[in-house]
Each structure stands twice: as C-alpha cells, then as structure tokens.
Amino acid sequence: MDHPSDQQGVPSTSTTTDVDRWWSGLPLDRVARIHGASARELADSVDPLPADAPAINFYTVDPASATRTVDLVEAIVAELESAAVASVPLWLTEFDHHGGASTLDRRAARAAAVRLAADTAHFGPYVGSLAESCIAQRPMRRDAFTMETRAAGSARVLAAASQRTTTALVLVLPTDVDVAVAGTAAEWLCSHGEMAVWPTGAGASGMDRFPSVRVRVPAVPQGVDTVLERFRPLSYPPIAGHPHPASDPEKRLYRALDVHEWAAGREHNRSIRLGELGRPFTVDVLWRTERVIVEIDGNEHRAAERFAEDRVRDNRLQTEGYMVLRFTNAQVIDDPHRAVATIREAVSRRRSKGDPR
C-alpha cells in the first residue's frame, strides 16, 4: 500500500453548515475536519439517514491500533468490508437468499453479484466475493484483493446498500491519537477509497493541515443511545425498511417473522414523530395500521437512566394509541419463536378490534 507524505503547512479555513443538513457543507472529494458538535450528536442527527445525505459511517479510532498508517488503514478497511458483507441482502436484491449456505447457494450469489457489476461501477470479482462470504457466513480473505480494491469496493457497496451514490466516513479521534498517522490514513482513504473522510473529536483539533468546518447539530436528549453506543468501532444508521445489518437480533427476528403471513405489513427501522414539534425517532419493528411497535433492547437499556427514558417514551407512544413490546437481545436470539408468538397475539388482538385509535 502506498503511503502519501504529509502535506506541509496547509492553512486551515473554517466555515459553518446548516443545522439540519450539516453534511451539505462538507466536501466529498477531500478531507475536512468537523468541529462544533460531538460524534454522538452527529450520529443521532442522521438516524434515520436523511434522503439527501451520503451513506454516512462512523469509525472510532483506537489509539493502540493507530501507531502506523498501514495498520490504521487496514483496521478501517476491514470494518468497512465486514459492513459491506453484512449489507449484501440490501444491494444484491436480484438474489433471493433463503438461508442456505451450500456450494450451489454460494455460486448463485456470486453469479448474481457479477451480473450486477456488469452494468454498474462495481468490480465483479470483488462484489462476487462479498456475496459469497455473506452466504457462507465467513469473513473475506484479506489477501485476495489489494487494499485499494477493498477500500473503494466496500465504499461503493455501502453507498449502494443505502441507495446513495457516495459514502462518507466520520473518523472519530480521541485525544491521545497520533495526529500524523490519522491524517495520512484519512488522506489515503479519501484518495484511494473513493469516500469522503471527515475527522472529528478531541484528537482532530490538531489537524491544521485540513480545512475546518463548524457544524451545528441539535443536542442528544439524555438517555438516548446512538449507533455509536450500539456498534463499534464502525457505526452507521439502519436502512429504513430493513433490519440493521450489524444487529444479529434484528436479523433473527426479521427471518422468524418473514415466514408468517400474519406478519405482513410490518416495517423495520421506521421513523415515528409524536406531534408536530416532536423529534422523530426510529423504532425496530412497526405495524403502522395496527399501531404495534416491537423494540429489541441491548445491554445498554439496563442502565437506570436509559430504563427510565424507555418508560417515558413508551408512555408517550401508548398515549398515542401504540402498543409497545420489548424484548432483550438474548430473548430474540435464544427463543425467537416465543417472541414471535407474543407479537402475533398482540397484532391479532389489534386487528380483531379494528382501528386501535
């Protein structure tokens, strides 16, 4: 992998973006430093991902893995590639995967991906390997393609998965990160990986070589967990209508529900707004007509503050006529059929009563 030398003495300029569209003032073809908002606030503001935003991903740098540029780039590309594998069902819609992992299933997935690449900018052998890895449920061989191919290929796939044309990487840097290493890695990813790279965080303040953009983003309400808490080191918002590719419980519940006719009409990772001035938020599964919501809670929901916040939101939803069912990750993973039976009872009860409002 090539290692571009550091730029010398590039003056730092600063601009300010719109509150609701902070990404619109950031360049897509070069590195730009973000300041004025925390990474959590940035992540919360793009969940759900706005229609005009690029496919925004967040990578939280571990200083221990950022002592050399080559190591940091490899760590980031490996995570982007894993996300690309997990997102195969979102962009390879031609292939209808029913859960088989036979040699025939893997070959069919590879062939479908190669056909897709023939009419797009995707590199056929690379997306074919991504599809085969997804079906086989095994990681990609990291020595099969060059770092440039992996970086650019995964960026294109992540954009396609969210039905976007561009990908952006918000590089979250802690205070003790090596700024020179992180800066060179950011430049390499931007020039070779076909993605915008926007460093932020306390460690980004020393990156004077890059232009600086001040963003204004609404504060995150107390008790709210963002994708930065749920998924690390790579974090990204879910795609509306689908289970989050990085959430095994969401995918397990999706598959368990998908075989039942009564479960038709549900929506995954949909935004709800309570009242004209209310802030929209995303729920895991929604039956809009029946006004039934299913939430899958990770360990972070056990904290006293988060538990209380969940109850406040549930009460507001119930006041608006929604029924809220909560399951832990373990309940969905260990006994999905029991969770499905509980959900079926709730949905059937609402349907038998007609309009619940």
N, C-alpha and C positions, 0 to 999 in steps of 0.2 A: 504494500500500500504506500502511495506517495505521501510525504509529509510536507505540506506547504510551509514555507517560512513565515514567521510573524511579520505582519505589516508594521512599519515603523512610524510612530508619531501621527497617526491619523486623528485629526481633530474630532472631538465628539460634539455633535449637534443635537438639539433637543426639540421635539415637537409634542403636541398634545392631541390625543384622539377623542372621538365622540364617546360619551358614557356608555351608550347601549351597543356600540359597534367598535370596540377598542381595537379589534384586529384590522379594521379597514384602513388605519393609518400606518400599518406596518408593511415593510417591503416583503415581497415573496421571492426575490432573486438575490438577496444578500442578508448578512447577519445584522440584526438590530437589537439593541438592548432595551428591555422593558423595565420601567420603574413607576412607582406611584400606586401600585396595588400588590397585594400578596398573591402568591401562587394559588392559594385556596380560593381567593376571590375570583381570580381569573378562571379557575376550573369550574366554579359554581355558576359563573355567568354564561358558560357555553354548554350547560346541561339543562335542557336538551340543546343539541347543536343547532344554532340558528341556520336558516336556509341559505344565507349568503356568506357564511363563514367557510374557510377551508377545513379540511379534516384536521382538527387540532389535537395533538398528542402532547402529553407532558412526561418528561423524563427527569426524575430526581437523582442527581448525581451523588454517588457515594465517593467521598474523597479518597478512600482506600483504593478504589479502582481507577482513579484518575491521576496516577503518578506519571503515566506515559500516554501520549496521544493515541498510539496504536491500541492500547488496552481500553481506553475510554470509548473510542470509536467502535471497537469490537463489541463491547458491552451494550452500547446503544443499538447497534445494528442487529445484534442477536435478539434484543427485546422487540424491536420493530418487526423482525422476521417472524417471531413467535406470534405476535399480534396478527400478522398477515395470514399465517396458517390458521389461526382460530377464526378469522373472518371469512374463510373460504365459502361457507354457505351464503354469505351476503353478496358476494360478487360473482360466484360461479352458479348462477341461477339455472343455467341450462342442465346441470347435473342434479338429479333428484336423489339425494342420499338418504337411504332408509336405515342406516346404522350398520350396514355390513362392512367388513374390513378384509374381504377376500382379495386374492390376486386380481380377479375379474373386476371387483369394485375399484381397486386402486388404478388399474389400467383405464377403466372407463372415465374416472375422474381426471386422470392425466390427459386423456384424449380430448375431453370437453374443454379443459383449460387451454390446450394448444390450439384448438379451433377458435376459442375466444381471442387468443393472441393474434391470430392471423388477420383480424380486422381492427386491431387496436394497437396502442403503443407498447403493450406488454411484451416481454421477451418469453417466447413459447416454452423453451426448456425450463426456465426458472418458475413460471407460474404452474407448469405441469408438475414440478417437484413439490411446490407448495400444496397443490391439490392432493397429491399422493400422500404427503405427510399428514394432512388433515384426516384423510380416510383411514390411514394406518395408525393414527394416534401416536405418532412418534415425531421427535424433533427433526429438523432439517440437518443434513450433513453440512457442516460449516466449511468444509474444504472443497465442496462440489462446484462453487462459483466464486468469482473474485469478489472482494469487498465492495467494489463499485457496483457490480451487478446486484448484489444483495441489498445494498442501501437504496439504489434507485428503484429496483424492482419492488421492494416492500413498500416504499413510499407511494408508488403508483397504485399498488393493490389496496392500500389503506384509503387512498382517495376514492377509488372505485367502490369500495365497500360502503362508504358513506354517500355515494352518488355525488362526489365532488370531483373537481379537476386538479386540485392542488392539495398538498399536505404541508402542515406546519408543525414544527417541533418546538415546544416551550421547554427550554433547558433550565431546570430549577437548580441553582447553585448555592450550597451552604457557604458559610463564612470562610471555612478553612480549606476550600478547594484551591487547587493550583490554577490560577487565572490564565497563565500562558498555555497550559495543556488544554484547558477547557476552551479557550479562544481558538486555538488551532484546530481542535476537533470540530468546533462549530463551523469554521470556515470549510473544512473538508466535507462535512455532511451537506452543507449548502451547495457547494460546487459540484460534488460527485454524486450526492444522494438525491438530487432533484427535489429538495424540500426547503422551505423557509426555516430558519433557525433563529429563535428569539430567546436569548439568555435572560434570566430574571433571578431574583433572590438576593440575599445579602452578599453572596460571593460575586455577583455580576457587577457590583458597584465599581470594581477596579478595572473593568473592561473599557478603558477610554479609547481604545482603537476602533470601537464600533459606534455608529450613531445611536443616540439615546431617544427613546420615545416615552413620554409620560402618558399613562393611561388612567382613566377614571372609571372605576367599577363599583357597583353597589356592594356594601358590606355583606358578609355572610352571617345570617342570623345565628344566634347561639344554639348549639346543639345539632346543627346541620353537619352531616358528614358528606364530603365531596368525593369525587373519584380518586383524589389523591390519598384519602384515607383507606378507600376500599381496595385499590390496586396499585402496587408498586413493584419495581421502580418505574414502569411505564404505565401511565394512566390516560384514559380517554373516555369521553362520554359515550353512552349507548346510542345505537341507531334506532330511531323511533320505529316501532313495529316489530322489533326483534329482541330476543334475549341478548344480554351483554356477552360478547364473545369470550371475555375473560372470566365470566361467572359460571362455574360448574353447576351451582344450584339452579340458576335461571335456565340454563340449557336443559338440565334434567327435568325440571317442571314443564318446560315447553314440550319436550318429547313425550312426557307422560300424558299431557293434555291433548296433544295433537292426534291421538288415535281415537278420540271420543267425539262423536257427532254433536253431543250436547255442548261441547266446549267451543263450538263455532261462534264467531262474533267477538272473540276476545282480542285485545290489543296488548302488546308488550311494550314496556318503556314508553308510555304516553304521558304527555304533559296535561296537567289539570290546573285551572285557575279558579279559585274560590272568590267570587265577587269581582267587580270591575277593576278595583285597585289592588286586588290581591296579587301576590307574587306567584308565577307559575312554578309548579314543581312536578317531578317525574314520579310516576308510580310503576311498580314492576309489572303487574298484570291488571287489566281493566276490562270489565264488561260494561260498556257505556250505557246501553239501554237498560240493563238490569241494575245498574249502579252498584256493582260489586267490585271491590278492589282487593288484590292479593299483594302483600308485601313479604319479601324474604329478607330476614334480618341476620346480619353477620354479628360477630362478637362485639363490634363497637356499639351495638344497640343495647348492650347490657349495662353500660355506664349509666349512673343515676341521672345525670343531666340529659343524656340522649333519650333514656327511657321516658323521662318526663316530657321531653319535646315531642316524642312519638305520640304520647297520650293526648297532648294538646292538639296535634294535627288530626288525630283520629276523631277527636270530639268535634272538630270543625267539619270534617267530612261527614260524620254521622248527622250533624245538624243540617247538612245539605242533602240528606237522604241516601248517603252511601253506606254500604255495609263493608267493613274493613276486616279482612282475615290476615293474621300474621303468623308466619312460620319461621323457624330458625333454619339456618343453612343445614344443620345436622338433620332436622326433621325431613327436609326435602331430599337430601342425599340418601339417608338411611331407610326411609319409608315413604317414597313418593306416592305409592298407591293410597296410603292413608290420607295424605294431604289432598290428593285428587278427590277422594270420597267426601271429604269435608267441604271442598269447594263445590262439588256437584250438588250437595244438599243445599248450600246457600243459593247457588244460581237457580236451581229448580224451584226453591221456595219463592224467590223473587218473581220468577216467570209465572208461577201459578197465581200470584196475587196481582199480576198486571203491572201497570206503571207504578213504581215504588215512590214516586214523588207526591 
